[in-house]
Amino acid sequence: MREKTTELWFFIPDLLPLVDHRPPAVDGRPLPQPPQRLLLTGQGDRLRFLVTDAVPPLLVDPLDPGSVQRVYAVGHSNHSLGESWPADPDRHGPAVQVAAIALHGTENPPLASALHTAASRGSEWLVVTLADDGSVRWQTSPMPHPTPVVQWRPARLHVYGLPGGGFPGEFAINHTWQGWLTARFTRQIAERIAAIVNGLPELPAGVNRIQIVDGPDDPDDEATVGVDVDGFWRVGVGWRWASPDLAPHGHLVPFTPPDTSQGDGEDLPAAGQDVYWVPGALTWLDAHGDLLVRAADDRERFDPLNPAEPPEYGNLDPEAEWQCRAIEHLLRTVADQRRQLAPLASMFTPREVEELLVVAAHATPSSNAHTLTSRQGALVQRVRALLHFLAANQSTAPPVPSPGLATS
């Protein structure tokens, strides 16, 4: 069964005075506390509003301590004006806190930052989604109507950890979710993905079992994937779809540290770690496999005052977000391939190993071309032959290659 949810829409310009409220210190009174959380509050069956936990709170009337300022959800107010006076508890009942949302939580970006940058992204509304189990999600959004027409673009699509990747399909170019793509496929490819997923003993993060059906999605069965109006199947809505095809022009290479120290060592990758240089920035994976970005000048030098940070998904345009996820996928793939090639490394020169890693990641340094050179093709054939030998002989010692396999 799909979860039942309630969406509440709050006008962000009305929320900002509450979020930015900084109570002054007053002699003889407890130290003030700036707001740390938005408190979702209900009053009776209909009224829903947000206040903060600031102490003392922001008041509508500075002379009335009971006039705590609040912002009502659209359609859940006790009046039609833009005022935010408390509703009469004798008429509407007592106010009861329903949930709390951290302003400076672990989301990327945190709520406070998202509210302040929402206008620059054309979003004027905070949408709070309340589930029956009490969980709360939020996002900033423009008005939902009219809905922009979804535009699609072909690409090879991957989910990290899902075998058989490089599924030919399409992705929505004007929509992402935390940088992940919304994908759709033909019936044949959708069936192929379903067979792979349903045959896995353990599923990659965010992936669920699915069933391809001829009609629309079953609202009571989230496993069903139905056909859309264009005759495609939108497999894995909410999965972590990415495409290495979308990586920006750059260099995928092992990192060489600068000659001199440039700030905190934690703000640069380790020597030899795989990185992806793009114009104006260095990108790499942290210990959890998540992308970090650090700005650099045109001579690949770093500003000590500008540390590495993860991309602010939700605050970037869709193209920048899907490029970041493409780089992240490439770097994760290279890290996996490096571990797999470790037993065979002695059979190749360092340069050949790096070329193999780049080929395995479906990209070439300084280019977005995905066709292999004759040299790269020969290297791939050598690896396949060695891996086949190891599997057949259950040995960790690869054979000495014949002269005919060697490349210069």
Secondary structure, 3 states (H helix, E strand, C coil): CCCCEEEEEEEHHHHHHHHCCCCCCCCCCCCCECCCEEEEEEECCCEEEEEECCECCCECCCCCCCCECCEECCCCCCCCCCCCCCCCHHHHCCEEEEEEEECCCCCCCCHHHHHHHCHHHCCCEEEEEEECCCCEEEEEECCCCCCCCCCEEEEEEEECCCCCCCEEEEEEEEEEECCEEEEEECHHHHHHHHHHHHCCCCCCCCCCCCEECCCCCCCCCCCEECECCCCCECCCCCCCEECHHHCCCCEEEECCCCCCCCCCHHHCCCCCCEEEEECCEEEEECCCCCEEEEEECCCCCECCCCCCECCCCCCCCHHHHHHHHHHHHHHHHHHHHHHHHHHHHHHCCHHHHHHHHHHHCCCECCECCCCCCHHHHHHHHHHHHHHHHHHHHCCCCCCCCCHHHCCC
